Amino acid sequence: MVVALLAGTGLAQNVRPDANKMKGSESFRAVFRSVIDKADAATVYVRADLLVERPGGQGRRRSQQVALGTVITPDGDILTTAAEVVGQDNLRVAVGNRTFDPQIV
């Protein structure tokens, strides 16, 4: 009976979350900043030249992101999903503003 009384008063609708504790707030992100920075430093973007078809049958090659990868060794070995990179033309790995030619093993 008590539960029915509380639910009927609309108290739950008047509760507002603390904006400083929400996922998008800077204070919330600050707690995870060191973990995010490490993960960001280990993430690379795998790009490939894809043929973009145009009307009239003419196409042109355009570099496009095809996968994400993770640096797993100090030597620079990268782990990524093979299905996303096998058969792609002119693969490049982007780390920050630098790009490298990968060697598939």
C-alpha positions in Angstrom: 0.0 0.0 0.0 2.9 2.4 0.8 4.4 1.8 -2.7 1.1 2.7 -4.3 1.0 5.9 -2.4 4.5 7.0 -3.4 4.0 6.0 -7.0 0.8 8.1 -7.1 2.5 11.3 -5.9 4.8 11.7 -8.9 8.0 11.9 -6.8 9.9 9.8 -9.3 9.1 12.2 -12.1 10.6 15.1 -10.2 14.0 13.6 -9.6 16.7 15.2 -11.8 20.1 13.5 -12.4 23.2 15.4 -11.3 24.7 16.8 -14.5 28.2 16.4 -13.1 27.7 12.6 -12.8 26.4 12.0 -16.4 28.5 10.2 -19.0 29.0 13.3 -21.1 30.3 15.5 -18.3 33.9 16.4 -18.1 34.2 15.3 -14.4 32.9 11.8 -15.4 35.4 11.6 -18.2 38.2 12.7 -16.1 37.9 9.6 -14.0 38.6 7.5 -17.1 41.1 9.8 -18.8 44.2 7.8 -18.2 42.6 4.6 -19.5 41.2 6.4 -22.5 44.5 8.0 -23.4 46.3 4.6 -23.3 43.7 3.0 -25.5 43.7 5.9 -27.9 47.5 5.7 -28.3 47.2 1.9 -29.2 44.5 2.4 -31.8 45.3 2.7 -35.5 43.2 3.2 -38.5 43.6 0.9 -41.5 42.8 2.6 -44.8 42.5 1.2 -48.3 42.1 2.5 -51.8 38.5 1.8 -52.9 37.1 2.2 -56.4 34.2 4.6 -56.3 31.9 4.2 -59.3 30.6 7.3 -61.0 27.6 7.6 -63.4 28.7 6.8 -66.9 31.0 3.9 -65.9 34.0 6.0 -64.8 35.4 5.4 -61.4 38.2 6.8 -59.3 40.1 5.5 -56.4 39.6 7.0 -53.0 41.3 6.2 -49.7 38.8 5.1 -47.0 39.0 3.6 -43.5 38.2 -0.1 -43.7 39.2 -1.2 -40.2 40.5 -0.3 -36.8 43.6 -2.0 -35.3 45.3 -2.3 -32.0 49.1 -2.1 -31.5 49.9 -5.2 -29.5 53.7 -5.2 -29.3 56.5 -2.6 -28.8 57.7 -3.5 -32.3 54.4 -2.2 -33.8 52.6 -5.5 -34.5 48.9 -4.6 -35.1 45.9 -6.9 -34.5 42.8 -6.3 -36.7 40.0 -8.2 -38.3 41.3 -10.1 -41.3 37.9 -10.1 -43.1 38.1 -6.3 -43.3 41.6 -6.1 -44.9 42.0 -9.2 -47.0 41.7 -8.4 -50.7 41.9 -4.6 -50.2 44.2 -2.6 -52.4 47.0 -0.3 -51.2 46.5 -0.8 -47.5 47.9 2.0 -45.2 48.0 2.2 -41.4 47.4 5.7 -39.9 48.7 6.5 -36.5 48.0 10.1 -35.6 49.0 12.2 -38.6 51.6 9.5 -39.8 50.9 6.7 -42.3 52.8 3.5 -42.9 52.7 0.6 -45.3 51.7 -2.5 -43.4 53.1 -6.0 -43.8 50.4 -8.7 -43.6 51.5 -11.8 -41.7 
